[in-house]
Amino acid sequence: MTIDLCNSRQMSSKRSLEGLEAMESGLLHLDAGGPRQRDDQYHFRAAHSIKGASATFGFHDLTSFTHVLESLLDEMRLDGGR
């Protein structure tokens, strides 16, 4: 069985960019007083996926950065929008 790492890397990059774009748009449109729990969960999952993909392909700086981002988003998510 042969694994096509080039194709896997391209698909992972594409999904990461899509998640990053959605996360950016969502974070830029946060309503300080509005409900966010569903959005916070989505942003956290997007960062988590990017972190996993970057770790898989050896992008250590990106992995470290998204780990910090994921931690901040996790705090927002657990706070529940208070």
C-alpha positions in Angstrom: 0.0 0.0 0.0 1.4 3.4 -1.0 0.5 6.6 0.6 0.6 9.7 -1.5 2.1 12.2 0.9 2.1 15.0 -1.7 -1.6 14.7 -2.2 -2.3 14.4 1.5 -0.2 17.5 2.2 -2.1 19.5 -0.5 -5.5 18.4 0.8 -4.4 19.2 4.4 -3.1 22.6 3.3 -6.4 23.3 1.5 -8.5 22.4 4.5 -6.3 24.4 6.8 -6.7 27.5 4.6 -10.4 27.0 4.5 -10.6 26.7 8.3 -8.3 29.7 8.7 -10.4 31.9 6.4 -13.6 30.9 8.2 -12.0 31.4 11.6 -10.8 34.8 10.6 -14.1 35.9 9.3 -15.9 34.6 12.4 -13.5 36.2 14.8 -13.7 39.6 13.0 -17.5 39.6 13.3 -17.8 38.6 17.0 -20.5 40.4 18.8 -19.2 41.3 22.3 -22.6 40.8 23.9 -24.0 38.1 21.7 -24.0 34.3 22.0 -20.9 32.7 20.7 -20.6 29.2 22.1 -21.2 27.5 18.7 -18.7 29.9 17.0 -16.1 29.4 19.7 -16.4 25.6 19.3 -15.9 26.0 15.5 -12.9 28.3 15.9 -11.3 25.9 18.4 -11.8 22.9 16.1 -10.4 24.8 13.1 -7.3 25.7 15.1 -7.0 22.2 16.4 -7.2 20.8 12.9 -4.5 23.2 11.6 -2.3 22.3 14.6 -2.6 18.6 13.9 -1.9 19.0 10.2 1.1 21.2 10.8 2.5 18.7 13.3 1.9 15.8 10.9 3.9 17.4 8.2 6.7 18.8 10.4 5.8 22.5 10.4 7.1 23.0 14.0 6.7 26.8 14.1 3.1 26.6 12.8 2.4 23.8 15.3 3.7 25.9 18.2 1.8 29.0 17.1 -1.5 27.2 16.6 -1.0 25.5 20.0 -1.0 28.9 21.6 -4.0 30.1 19.5 -5.9 26.9 20.3 -5.3 27.5 24.1 -6.7 31.1 23.8 -9.7 29.9 21.8 -10.2 27.1 24.3 -10.4 29.8 27.1 -13.0 31.7 25.1 -14.9 28.5 24.4 -14.9 27.4 28.1 -15.8 30.9 29.2 -19.0 30.6 27.2 -19.1 34.1 26.0 -19.2 35.8 29.4 
